[in-house]
Every structure is written in structure tokens, then in C-alpha cells.
Amino acid sequence: MQEIADSDAIKLESDLSKAIKNHPKKIIVLTHVPPFREACLYQGEVSGDDWLPFFSSKVMGDLLFKYAGNNPSINFLVLCGHTHSKTCYQPLNNLIVKVGGADYHHPEVQELIYI
């Protein structure tokens, strides 16, 4: 699991570096696994420590926190799922993580994003 998370973070860092050079106002990141503990809910509670490595990617969260912190003029929106519990977590003014709610075999639109 750690190798996959590290590989994904390396790829995201490369993509973010390229994107930032274009001076965007907003960057939208799509990832299956939530990048922060606070965004990993199970039955309304933050996932326990035993299960957290399977439901979150700390390395991804650290990376996003660094890039958002170093680029306060860019709004970062992170869209993810995996936990099936809808939540929104905002660790920085310019970094919002939205986890979509889901029931197996019943996909639904979470929201519309207008750019």
C-alpha cells in the first residue's frame, strides 16, 4: 500500500509542478483515497488508527498541504471517495477536500462544478 501511495504522490507532484507554471486560479485534484485523516469517516466518525492506512493517504495529504501552503493564490479542490461517507474538510483557506457519499450499485451526482 505504501509503495502505491508513494508512486501516486510522485506523479501528483510532477503534475502539480507543471500546472502551477501556468498560473491557474484553481487546480482540481481527483483521487480515490482521501488525503487527510479528517476526511476519512466511517459511520460519522474519523476512521480508527488500525484502519486509517487503508482509507487515507498521508503522503498525498502532506504533498497537497505543502503545495497549497506555498501557493496561496491558487484554490485547490480535491475530490475523492473510497470511504462512502460524504464530508468536506478544509485544512487551509485555499485547500478543500470533498469526499463523495455512495451506496454500492447506486451511483449519484454529488454536485456540479462550474468553471
FENHU-V887315 format. One record per pair of residues at least 6 apart in sequence whose ideal C-beta (glycine too) atoms are under 8 Angstrom apart, sorted by the first residue. I is the first residue (numbers start at 1). J is the second residue. D is the distance in whole Angstrom. If there is no record, write none. Layout:
{{I & J & D} {I & J & D}}
//
This chain:
{{1 & 53 & 6} {1 & 54 & 7} {5 & 33 & 8} {5 & 57 & 5} {5 & 58 & 8} {5 & 59 & 5} {5 & 60 & 7} {6 & 59 & 6} {8 & 31 & 7} {8 & 57 & 7} {8 & 60 & 7} {9 & 57 & 7} {9 & 59 & 4} {9 & 60 & 5} {9 & 63 & 5} {12 & 29 & 7} {12 & 31 & 8} {12 & 60 & 7} {12 & 63 & 6} {12 & 64 & 8} {13 & 63 & 6} {13 & 67 & 8} {16 & 27 & 7} {16 & 63 & 8} {16 & 67 & 5} {19 & 27 & 6} {20 & 27 & 8} {20 & 67 & 7} {20 & 71 & 6} {20 & 74 & 7} {24 & 74 & 6} {25 & 73 & 8} {25 & 74 & 7} {25 & 75 & 7} {26 & 74 & 7} {26 & 75 & 5} {26 & 76 & 8} {26 & 77 & 7} {26 & 115 & 7} {27 & 74 & 6} {27 & 75 & 7} {27 & 76 & 5} {27 & 77 & 7} {28 & 77 & 5} {28 & 78 & 8} {28 & 79 & 7} {28 & 113 & 7} {29 & 64 & 7} {29 & 76 & 7} {29 & 77 & 7} {29 & 78 & 5} {29 & 79 & 7} {30 & 78 & 8} {30 & 79 & 5} {30 & 80 & 7} {31 & 57 & 7} {31 & 60 & 6} {31 & 78 & 7} {31 & 79 & 8} {31 & 80 & 5} {32 & 80 & 6} {32 & 81 & 6} {32 & 82 & 5} {33 & 55 & 7} {33 & 56 & 6} {33 & 57 & 5} {33 & 60 & 7} {33 & 80 & 6} {33 & 82 & 5} {34 & 40 & 5} {34 & 55 & 7} {34 & 56 & 5} {34 & 57 & 7} {34 & 80 & 5} {34 & 82 & 6} {34 & 83 & 6} {34 & 97 & 6} {34 & 99 & 5} {35 & 56 & 7} {35 & 57 & 5} {35 & 58 & 8} {35 & 60 & 4} {35 & 61 & 4} {35 & 63 & 8} {35 & 64 & 6} {35 & 78 & 6} {35 & 80 & 7} {35 & 97 & 6} {36 & 56 & 7} {36 & 61 & 4} {36 & 89 & 6} {36 & 91 & 6} {36 & 97 & 6} {37 & 46 & 6} {37 & 47 & 7} {37 & 52 & 6} {37 & 56 & 6} {37 & 58 & 8} {37 & 61 & 8} {38 & 46 & 6} {38 & 89 & 5} {38 & 91 & 7} {39 & 56 & 7} {39 & 80 & 7} {39 & 83 & 8} {39 & 87 & 6} {39 & 89 & 4} {39 & 97 & 5} {39 & 99 & 5} {40 & 46 & 6} {40 & 47 & 4} {40 & 52 & 6} {40 & 55 & 5} {40 & 56 & 5} {40 & 83 & 5} {40 & 99 & 8} {41 & 47 & 7} {41 & 83 & 6} {41 & 85 & 4} {41 & 87 & 5} {41 & 99 & 7} {42 & 51 & 7} {42 & 55 & 8} {42 & 83 & 6} {42 & 85 & 6} {43 & 85 & 7} {44 & 85 & 7} {47 & 55 & 5} {47 & 56 & 7} {47 & 83 & 7} {55 & 82 & 6} {55 & 83 & 6} {64 & 76 & 6} {64 & 78 & 6} {64 & 95 & 6} {65 & 91 & 6} {65 & 92 & 7} {65 & 95 & 7} {67 & 76 & 7} {68 & 74 & 7} {68 & 76 & 5} {68 & 92 & 5} {68 & 94 & 5} {68 & 95 & 4} {69 & 92 & 6} {71 & 94 & 8} {72 & 93 & 7} {72 & 94 & 6} {73 & 94 & 8} {74 & 94 & 6} {75 & 94 & 5} {75 & 96 & 8} {76 & 94 & 6} {76 & 95 & 5} {76 & 96 & 7} {77 & 96 & 5} {77 & 98 & 7} {77 & 113 & 8} {78 & 95 & 7} {78 & 96 & 7} {78 & 97 & 4} {78 & 98 & 7} {79 & 98 & 6} {79 & 100 & 7} {80 & 97 & 7} {80 & 98 & 7} {80 & 99 & 5} {80 & 100 & 7} {81 & 99 & 6} {81 & 100 & 5} {81 & 102 & 6} {82 & 99 & 8} {83 & 99 & 6} {84 & 101 & 6} {84 & 102 & 5} {84 & 103 & 7} {85 & 99 & 7} {85 & 101 & 6} {86 & 99 & 6} {86 & 100 & 6} {86 & 101 & 3} {86 & 110 & 7} {87 & 98 & 8} {87 & 99 & 5} {88 & 96 & 7} {88 & 97 & 7} {88 & 98 & 5} {88 & 99 & 8} {89 & 96 & 8} {89 & 97 & 5} {89 & 99 & 8} {90 & 96 & 5} {90 & 97 & 7} {91 & 97 & 8} {98 & 110 & 7} {98 & 111 & 8} {100 & 110 & 4} {101 & 110 & 7} {102 & 108 & 8}}
//
